[in-house]
Amino acid sequence: MQQSNSGDVRYDDPWYDALASGWGESSGPAETTSPTPRADAADVYLEVQRSAAFQEVRSRYRRFVVPAVMAFLTWYVAYVVTATTAPGLMARPVAGAVNLGLLAGLGQFLTTFLLTWAYVRHARLRRDRAALELRWDAQELARGRGGAA
């Protein structure tokens, strides 16, 4: 705990902002606040983390992200390796001044946007509702145990 300039006692808080807390202003009667029961909140979140619903959300996330990242990294490394080891192939003209290397490079941007779209769509359709239900469940459990969520 630390003593503030106004004489009241405050708990050590890494997010404490002296300017926003009225430092230097005359204060009225000192507030007495008790810390929230951290052990209860931790128990709630551990319980949620161990639940089958949470494990399903994590599983859905991994089933999308791991293959998507591996596919994208393979495509990226293939582009870089081909550009450095087969410059003749990448310099092959496709139409006018546009060559295969330029199209593959632009394809990198296109696949980045497509992967982002696919991730957002997957999250919206397969995970967001379940994650929101988990959040509500965690808040209800925290309220029931007297903790703050």
Backbone as a printed PyTorch tensor [residue, N CA C, xyz], in Angstrom:
tensor([[[  0.8510,  -1.1770,   0.0000],
         [  0.0000,   0.0000,   0.0000],
         [  0.8900,   1.2310,   0.0000]],

        [[  0.3510,   2.3190,  -0.4450],
         [  1.1120,   3.5570,  -0.4830],
         [  0.2730,   4.7080,   0.0460]],

        [[  0.9490,   5.6750,   0.5960],
         [  0.2910,   6.8560,   1.1230],
         [  0.2230,   7.8960,   0.0120]],

        [[ -0.9580,   8.4270,  -0.2560],
         [ -1.0690,   9.4610,  -1.2870],
         [ -0.8610,  10.8350,  -0.6490]],

        [[ -0.7700,  11.8590,  -1.4830],
         [ -0.5380,  13.2180,  -0.9850],
         [ -1.6970,  13.7330,  -0.1580]],

        [[ -2.8900,  13.2440,  -0.4120],
         [ -4.0460,  13.7530,   0.3300],
         [ -4.2320,  13.0420,   1.6640]],

        [[ -3.3710,  12.0430,   1.9640],
         [ -3.4420,  11.4150,   3.2650],
         [ -4.1820,  10.0980,   3.2780]],

        [[ -4.9510,   9.7950,   2.2580],
         [ -5.6690,   8.5210,   2.2780],
         [ -4.7640,   7.4160,   1.7510]],

        [[ -5.0770,   6.2090,   2.0920],
         [ -4.2550,   5.0620,   1.7220],
         [ -4.8280,   4.4470,   0.4490]],

        [[ -3.9540,   4.1620,  -0.4880],
         [ -4.3630,   3.5320,  -1.7450],
         [ -3.6000,   2.2170,  -1.9030]],

        [[ -4.2340,   1.2620,  -2.5470],
         [ -3.5740,   0.0010,  -2.8280],
         [ -2.6370,   0.1740,  -4.0140]],

        [[ -1.5310,  -0.5670,  -4.0210],
         [ -0.6090,  -0.5180,  -5.1490],
         [ -1.3380,  -0.9730,  -6.3980]],

        [[ -1.3340,  -0.1200,  -7.3840],
         [ -2.0450,  -0.4060,  -8.6210],
         [ -1.1810,   0.0440,  -9.7840]],

        [[ -0.7730,  -0.8770, -10.6600],
         [  0.0890,  -0.4640, -11.7780],
         [ -0.6170,   0.4640, -12.7490]],

        [[ -1.9380,   0.5210, -12.7140],
         [ -2.6900,   1.3730, -13.6250],
         [ -3.1230,   2.6640, -12.9520]],

        [[ -2.6210,   2.9370, -11.7450],
         [ -3.0030,   4.1280, -11.0120],
         [ -2.4960,   5.3600, -11.7410]],

        [[ -3.3650,   6.2960, -11.9730],
         [ -3.0020,   7.5240, -12.6660],
         [ -3.2350,   8.6850, -11.7050]],

        [[ -2.1310,   9.2680, -11.2230],
         [ -2.2420,  10.3300, -10.2260],
         [ -2.9780,  11.5390, -10.7800]],

        [[ -2.7880,  11.8440, -12.0660],
         [ -3.4520,  13.0190, -12.6190],
         [ -4.9600,  12.8230, -12.7080]],

        [[ -5.3800,  11.6220, -13.0340],
         [ -6.8160,  11.3700, -13.1790],
         [ -7.4870,  11.1170, -11.8370]],

        [[ -6.7100,  10.8910, -10.7940],
         [ -7.3050,  10.5490,  -9.5070],
         [ -7.5520,  11.7540,  -8.6230]],

        [[ -7.2860,  12.9590,  -9.1150],
         [ -7.5270,  14.1410,  -8.3220],
         [ -6.3570,  14.4840,  -7.4240]],

        [[ -5.1640,  14.0930,  -7.7910],
         [ -3.9700,  14.3840,  -7.0140],
         [ -3.8060,  15.8910,  -6.8580]],

        [[ -3.5370,  16.3040,  -5.6760],
         [ -3.3280,  17.7160,  -5.4210],
         [ -4.6100,  18.4640,  -5.0940]],

        [[ -5.7440,  17.8450,  -5.2570],
         [ -7.0090,  18.4920,  -4.9220],
         [ -7.3740,  18.1260,  -3.4950]],

        [[ -8.1210,  18.9930,  -2.8630],
         [ -8.5500,  18.6460,  -1.5160],
         [ -9.5930,  17.5450,  -1.6160]],

        [[ -9.4300,  16.5720,  -0.7660],
         [-10.3620,  15.4410,  -0.8330],
         [-11.2900,  15.4730,   0.3650]],

        [[-12.4170,  14.8900,   0.1620],
         [-13.4010,  14.7820,   1.2310],
         [-13.0210,  13.6290,   2.1380]],

        [[-14.0070,  12.9980,   2.7140],
         [-13.7010,  11.8630,   3.5860],
         [-13.0450,  10.7430,   2.7810]],

        [[-12.0770,  10.1120,   3.3970],
         [-11.3430,   9.0430,   2.7230],
         [-12.2640,   7.8640,   2.4450]],

        [[-12.1110,   7.3140,   1.2510],
         [-12.9130,   6.1490,   0.8880],
         [-12.2410,   4.9110,   1.4480]],

        [[-13.0390,   3.9950,   1.9260],
         [-12.4880,   2.7260,   2.3480],
         [-13.0110,   1.6750,   1.3840]],

        [[-12.1100,   1.1200,   0.6410],
         [-12.4910,   0.0840,  -0.3030],
         [-11.7000,  -1.1610,   0.0100]],

        [[-12.3520,  -2.2790,  -0.1170],
         [-11.6550,  -3.5350,   0.0930],
         [-11.3250,  -4.1170,  -1.2760]],

        [[-10.2060,  -4.7860,  -1.3830],
         [ -9.8590,  -5.3720,  -2.6750],
         [-10.8440,  -6.4760,  -3.0450]],

        [[-11.0490,  -6.6460,  -4.3570],
         [-11.9670,  -7.6950,  -4.8010],
         [-11.3240,  -9.0450,  -4.5660]],

        [[-12.1090, -10.0330,  -4.2860],
         [-11.5520, -11.3600,  -4.0260],
         [-10.9690, -11.9620,  -5.3050]],

        [[ -9.6510, -11.8650,  -5.4780],
         [ -8.9740, -12.3130,  -6.6880],
         [ -9.0070, -13.8360,  -6.8140]],

        [[ -8.9510, -14.5380,  -5.7250],
         [ -8.9320, -15.9930,  -5.7980],
         [-10.2300, -16.5090,  -6.4080]],

        [[-11.3550, -15.9130,  -6.0620],
         [-12.6250, -16.3580,  -6.6170],
         [-12.6980, -16.1120,  -8.1150]],

        [[-12.2400, -14.9600,  -8.5630],
         [-12.2530, -14.6610,  -9.9940],
         [-11.3350, -15.6170, -10.7430]],

        [[-10.1750, -15.9140, -10.1770],
         [ -9.2550, -16.8500, -10.8240],
         [ -9.8830, -18.2290, -10.9240]],

        [[-10.5900, -18.6370,  -9.8720],
         [-11.2580, -19.9370,  -9.8980],
         [-12.3250, -19.9910, -10.9840]],

        [[-13.0440, -18.8940, -11.1600],
         [-14.0850, -18.8400, -12.1930],
         [-13.4650, -19.0310, -13.5600]],

        [[-12.3920, -18.3070, -13.8360],
         [-11.7850, -18.3890, -15.1650],
         [-11.1060, -19.7350, -15.3930]],

        [[-10.5460, -20.3290, -14.3530],
         [-10.0000, -21.6770, -14.5050],
         [-11.1150, -22.6850, -14.7890]],

        [[-12.2510, -22.5020, -14.1370],
         [-13.3890, -23.3830, -14.3750],
         [-13.8830, -23.2520, -15.8130]],

        [[-13.9630, -22.0300, -16.2980],
         [-14.3840, -21.8070, -17.6820],
         [-13.3660, -22.4100, -18.6430]],

        [[-12.0870, -22.2280, -18.3540],
         [-11.0460, -22.7500, -19.2330],
         [-11.0940, -24.2650, -19.3160]],

        [[-11.4620, -24.9280, -18.2530],
         [-11.5310, -26.3920, -18.2340],
         [-12.8370, -26.9330, -18.8140]],

        [[-13.7890, -26.0580, -19.0950],
         [-15.0920, -26.5180, -19.5780],
         [-15.0050, -27.0630, -20.9970]],

        [[-15.9480, -27.9230, -21.3270],
         [-15.9960, -28.5260, -22.6630],
         [-16.2840, -27.4680, -23.7280]],

        [[-17.0960, -26.4770, -23.3920],
         [-17.4290, -25.4260, -24.3630],
         [-16.1950, -24.6120, -24.7320]],

        [[-15.3670, -24.2820, -23.7370],
         [-14.1420, -23.5360, -24.0100],
         [-13.1860, -24.3650, -24.8570]],

        [[-13.0520, -25.6380, -24.5290],
         [-12.1700, -26.5100, -25.2940],
         [-12.6510, -26.6390, -26.7420]],

        [[-13.9560, -26.6360, -26.9550],
         [-14.5010, -26.6950, -28.3130],
         [-14.1750, -25.4220, -29.0950]],

        [[-14.3000, -24.2690, -28.4550],
         [-13.9570, -23.0060, -29.1230],
         [-12.4770, -23.0040, -29.4900]],

        [[-11.6190, -23.4250, -28.5810],
         [-10.1890, -23.4790, -28.8690],
         [ -9.8850, -24.4710, -29.9880]],

        [[-10.5840, -25.5870, -29.9770],
         [-10.3750, -26.5950, -31.0120],
         [-10.7840, -26.0630, -32.3840]],

        [[-11.9110, -25.3720, -32.4530],
         [-12.3510, -24.7770, -33.7220],
         [-11.3420, -23.7500, -34.2180]],

        [[-10.7960, -22.9750, -33.3060],
         [ -9.7870, -21.9830, -33.6600],
         [ -8.5540, -22.6730, -34.2500]],

        [[ -8.0590, -23.6750, -33.5540],
         [ -6.8540, -24.3700, -34.0150],
         [ -7.0820, -25.0890, -35.3380]],

        [[ -8.2680, -25.6900, -35.5050],
         [ -8.5460, -26.4210, -36.7510],
         [ -8.5290, -25.5000, -37.9590]],

        [[ -8.7970, -24.2220, -37.7640],
         [ -8.7140, -23.2820, -38.8830],
         [ -7.3210, -22.6730, -39.0040]],

        [[ -6.7840, -22.2000, -37.9040],
         [ -5.5520, -21.4060, -37.9440],
         [ -4.3230, -22.2310, -38.3300]],

        [[ -4.1640, -23.3980, -37.7670],
         [ -2.9500, -24.1780, -38.0380],
         [ -2.8260, -24.5290, -39.5190]],

        [[ -3.8490, -25.1070, -40.1590],
         [ -3.6970, -25.3850, -41.5940],
         [ -3.5660, -24.1140, -42.4400]],

        [[ -4.2690, -23.0630, -42.0770],
         [ -4.2000, -21.8220, -42.8520],
         [ -2.8010, -21.2110, -42.7820]],

        [[ -2.2130, -21.1900, -41.6070],
         [ -0.8660, -20.6340, -41.4510],
         [  0.1450, -21.4960, -42.1980]],

        [[  0.0090, -22.8070, -42.0880],
         [  0.9470, -23.6880, -42.7890],
         [  0.8320, -23.5250, -44.3050]],

        [[ -0.3860, -23.4290, -44.8240],
         [ -0.5780, -23.2510, -46.2610],
         [ -0.0010, -21.9120, -46.7270]],

        [[ -0.2690, -20.8560, -45.9690],
         [  0.2340, -19.5410, -46.3760],
         [  1.7540, -19.4840, -46.3110]],

        [[  2.3540, -20.0290, -45.2450],
         [  3.8190, -20.0180, -45.1480],
         [  4.4580, -20.8580, -46.2510]],

        [[  3.8320, -21.9850, -46.5960],
         [  4.3360, -22.8020, -47.7030],
         [  4.2940, -22.0220, -49.0090]],

        [[  3.1910, -21.3330, -49.2600],
         [  3.0410, -20.5240, -50.4710],
         [  4.0730, -19.3920, -50.4890]],

        [[  4.2910, -18.7530, -49.3540],
         [  5.2560, -17.6490, -49.2790],
         [  6.6850, -18.1460, -49.5040]],

        [[  7.0530, -19.2330, -48.8230],
         [  8.4090, -19.7730, -48.9720],
         [  8.6250, -20.2690, -50.4060]],

        [[  7.6050, -20.8860, -50.9970],
         [  7.7180, -21.3350, -52.3850],
         [  7.9620, -20.1450, -53.3170]],

        [[  7.2840, -19.0450, -53.0730],
         [  7.4760, -17.8380, -53.8840],
         [  8.9060, -17.3200, -53.7530]],

        [[  9.4050, -17.2120, -52.5260],
         [ 10.7470, -16.6850, -52.2960],
         [ 11.8000, -17.6230, -52.8850]],

        [[ 11.6550, -18.9180, -52.6520],
         [ 12.6290, -19.8810, -53.1660],
         [ 12.6250, -19.8820, -54.6920]],

        [[ 11.4470, -19.8490, -55.3020],
         [ 11.3600, -19.8230, -56.7580],
         [ 11.9590, -18.5380, -57.3110]],

        [[ 11.7110, -17.4320, -56.6560],
         [ 12.2580, -16.1590, -57.1310],
         [ 13.7790, -16.1370, -57.0680]],

        [[ 14.3690, -16.8230, -56.0840],
         [ 15.8290, -16.8000, -55.9600],
         [ 16.5130, -17.9140, -56.7410]],

        [[ 15.8690, -19.0590, -56.8830],
         [ 16.5210, -20.1870, -57.5520],
         [ 16.1570, -20.3190, -59.0240]],

        [[ 15.0370, -19.7720, -59.4440],
         [ 14.6100, -19.8860, -60.8390],
         [ 14.2000, -18.5170, -61.3850]],

        [[ 15.1660, -17.5980, -61.5140],
         [ 14.8020, -16.2640, -61.9970],
         [ 14.2980, -16.2900, -63.4410]],

        [[ 14.7410, -17.2660, -64.2120],
         [ 14.2580, -17.3730, -65.5860],
         [ 12.7800, -17.6910, -65.6430]],

        [[ 12.3350, -18.5690, -64.7410],
         [ 10.9060, -18.9120, -64.6810],
         [ 10.0850, -17.6920, -64.2630]],

        [[ 10.5680, -16.9840, -63.2690],
         [  9.8190, -15.8270, -62.7740],
         [  9.8210, -14.6800, -63.7890]],

        [[ 10.8230, -14.6530, -64.6700],
         [ 10.9110, -13.5800, -65.6630],
         [ 10.1150, -13.9020, -66.9330]],

        [[  9.5210, -15.0680, -66.9880],
         [  8.7550, -15.4630, -68.1730],
         [  7.5830, -14.5050, -68.3760]],

        [[  7.4880, -13.8650, -69.5460],
         [  6.4110, -12.8970, -69.7890],
         [  5.0480, -13.5920, -69.8910]],

        [[  4.0500, -12.9200, -69.3390],
         [  2.6810, -13.4270, -69.4010],
         [  1.8760, -12.5760, -70.3780]],

        [[  1.9300, -11.2820, -70.1960],
         [  1.2310, -10.3560, -71.0910],
         [  1.9670,  -9.0230, -71.0720]],

        [[  2.6230,  -8.6900, -72.1500],
         [  3.3420,  -7.4200, -72.2170],
         [  4.4810,  -7.3840, -71.2240]],

        [[  4.4970,  -6.3780, -70.3700],
         [  5.5570,  -6.2270, -69.3720],
         [  5.2640,  -7.0100, -68.0940]],

        [[  4.1310,  -7.6680, -68.0360],
         [  3.7520,  -8.4430, -66.8500],
         [  4.3720,  -9.8330, -66.9620]],

        [[  5.1560, -10.2050, -65.9440],
         [  5.7720, -11.5290, -65.9650],
         [  5.2060, -12.3900, -64.8370]],

        [[  5.6510, -13.6490, -64.8090],
         [  5.1440, -14.6010, -63.8230],
         [  5.4980, -14.1810, -62.3940]],

        [[  6.6810, -13.6190, -62.1920],
         [  7.0910, -13.1650, -60.8650],
         [  6.2000, -12.0590, -60.3310]],

        [[  5.8180, -11.1310, -61.2090],
         [  4.9330, -10.0440, -60.8040],
         [  3.5560, -10.5880, -60.4130]],

        [[  3.0500, -11.5130, -61.1990],
         [  1.7430, -12.1090, -60.8730],
         [  1.7960, -12.8880, -59.5580]],

        [[  2.8890, -13.6200, -59.3370],
         [  3.0180, -14.3660, -58.0800],
         [  3.1270, -13.4060, -56.8960]],

        [[  3.8610, -12.3090, -57.0650],
         [  3.9710, -11.3160, -55.9930],
         [  2.6360, -10.6750, -55.6630]],

        [[  1.8790, -10.3330, -56.7060],
         [  0.5310,  -9.7960, -56.4680],
         [ -0.3820, -10.8540, -55.8620]],

        [[ -0.1260, -12.1110, -56.2230],
         [ -0.8870, -13.2140, -55.6260],
         [ -0.6660, -13.3160, -54.1280]],

        [[  0.5150, -12.9110, -53.6570],
         [  0.7770, -12.9010, -52.2180],
         [ -0.1800, -11.9370, -51.5100]],

        [[ -0.3490, -10.7610, -52.1090],
         [ -1.2930,  -9.7960, -51.5170],
         [ -2.7170, -10.3290, -51.5730]],

        [[ -3.0830, -10.9020, -52.6910],
         [ -4.4340, -11.4350, -52.8400],
         [ -4.7150, -12.5310, -51.8220]],

        [[ -3.7730, -13.4470, -51.6430],
         [ -4.0030, -14.5220, -50.6760],
         [ -4.0470, -13.9900, -49.2440]],

        [[ -3.3110, -12.9200, -48.9630],
         [ -3.3860, -12.3150, -47.6250],
         [ -4.7900, -11.7900, -47.3590]],

        [[ -5.3620, -11.0920, -48.3240],
         [ -6.7190, -10.5810, -48.1610],
         [ -7.7430, -11.7080, -48.0920]],

        [[ -7.5770, -12.7390, -48.9280],
         [ -8.5040, -13.8710, -48.8910],
         [ -8.4240, -14.6200, -47.5690]],

        [[ -7.2150, -14.7890, -47.0580],
         [ -7.0630, -15.4760, -45.7760],
         [ -7.6850, -14.6670, -44.6430]],

        [[ -7.5360, -13.3590, -44.6840],
         [ -8.1600, -12.5060, -43.6700],
         [ -9.6720, -12.6100, -43.7350]],

        [[-10.2130, -12.5620, -44.9370],
         [-11.6680, -12.7020, -45.1090],
         [-12.1440, -14.0610, -44.5850]],

        [[-11.4110, -15.1300, -44.9310],
         [-11.8000, -16.4730, -44.4910],
         [-11.7350, -16.5940, -42.9740]],

        [[-10.7210, -15.9860, -42.3530],
         [-10.6030, -16.0430, -40.8960],
         [-11.7730, -15.3210, -40.2270]],

        [[-12.0880, -14.1400, -40.7050],
         [-13.1880, -13.3710, -40.1130],
         [-14.5070, -14.1240, -40.2800]],

        [[-14.7120, -14.6860, -41.4510],
         [-15.9450, -15.4470, -41.7040],
         [-16.0120, -16.6720, -40.7850]],

        [[-14.9040, -17.3860, -40.6660],
         [-14.8760, -18.5640, -39.7890],
         [-15.1560, -18.1710, -38.3410]],

        [[-14.5380, -17.0910, -37.8870],
         [-14.7560, -16.6420, -36.5080],
         [-16.2160, -16.2730, -36.2880]],

        [[-16.7910, -15.5530, -37.2420],
         [-18.1790, -15.1170, -37.0880],
         [-19.1410, -16.3020, -37.0860]],

        [[-18.9180, -17.2630, -37.9580],
         [-19.8590, -18.3760, -38.0920],
         [-19.6320, -19.5040, -37.0930]],

        [[-18.4030, -19.7350, -36.6690],
         [-18.1040, -20.9200, -35.8880],
         [-17.6630, -20.6690, -34.4460]],

        [[-17.2230, -19.4350, -34.1160],
         [-16.6810, -19.2310, -32.7820],
         [-17.2920, -18.0800, -32.0060]],

        [[-17.7020, -17.0190, -32.6370],
         [-18.1210, -15.8200, -31.9120],
         [-19.2910, -16.0640, -30.9640]],

        [[-20.3060, -16.7800, -31.4170],
         [-21.4770, -17.0080, -30.5670],
         [-21.0970, -17.8600, -29.3570]],

        [[-20.3210, -18.9050, -29.5730],
         [-19.9090, -19.7630, -28.4600],
         [-19.0130, -18.9990, -27.4870]],

        [[-18.1290, -18.1560, -28.0160],
         [-17.2500, -17.3640, -27.1410],
         [-18.0510, -16.3500, -26.3340]],

        [[-19.0560, -15.7600, -26.9480],
         [-19.8930, -14.8100, -26.2240],
         [-20.6770, -15.5080, -25.1180]],

        [[-21.1800, -16.7090, -25.3900],
         [-21.8740, -17.4710, -24.3470],
         [-20.9250, -17.8080, -23.1970]],

        [[-19.6840, -18.1580, -23.5280],
         [-18.6930, -18.4210, -22.4730],
         [-18.4360, -17.1680, -21.6350]],

        [[-18.3990, -16.0340, -22.2960],
         [-18.1760, -14.7780, -21.5680],
         [-19.3210, -14.5110, -20.5970]],

        [[-20.5410, -14.6930, -21.0640],
         [-21.6920, -14.4770, -20.1810],
         [-21.6770, -15.4690, -19.0260]],

        [[-21.3350, -16.7290, -19.3160],
         [-21.2650, -17.7310, -18.2550],
         [-20.2160, -17.3500, -17.2150]],

        [[-19.0650, -16.8740, -17.6810],
         [-18.0020, -16.4760, -16.7540],
         [-18.4460, -15.3040, -15.8920]],

        [[-19.1400, -14.3460, -16.4870],
         [-19.6050, -13.2040, -15.7110],
         [-20.6500, -13.6250, -14.6860]],

        [[-21.5410, -14.5300, -15.0730],
         [-22.5500, -15.0120, -14.1220],
         [-21.8950, -15.7790, -12.9680]],

        [[-20.9070, -16.6120, -13.2830],
         [-20.2090, -17.3360, -12.2330],
         [-19.4740, -16.3780, -11.3030]],

        [[-18.8390, -15.3510, -11.8620],
         [-18.1160, -14.3810, -11.0480],
         [-19.0720, -13.6090, -10.1460]],

        [[-20.2240, -13.2340, -10.6800],
         [-21.2170, -12.5290,  -9.8550],
         [-21.7250, -13.4210,  -8.7390]],

        [[-21.9170, -14.6910,  -9.0480],
         [-22.4220, -15.6310,  -8.0570],
         [-21.4420, -15.8800,  -6.9460]],

        [[-20.1670, -15.7330,  -7.2030],
         [-19.1510, -15.9640,  -6.1810],
         [-18.6810, -14.6860,  -5.5180]],

        [[-19.2280, -13.5540,  -5.9430],
         [-18.8710, -12.2930,  -5.3060],
         [-17.6770, -11.6080,  -5.9320]],

        [[-17.1450, -12.1600,  -7.0210],
         [-16.0020, -11.5480,  -7.6880],
         [-16.4600, -10.5680,  -8.7480]],

        [[-15.5550,  -9.8210,  -9.2820],
         [-15.8630,  -8.8850, -10.3690],
         [-15.2960,  -9.4290, -11.6540]],

        [[-16.1130,  -9.4450, -12.6990],
         [-15.6410,  -9.9530, -13.9930],
         [-15.2630,  -8.8260, -14.8960]]])
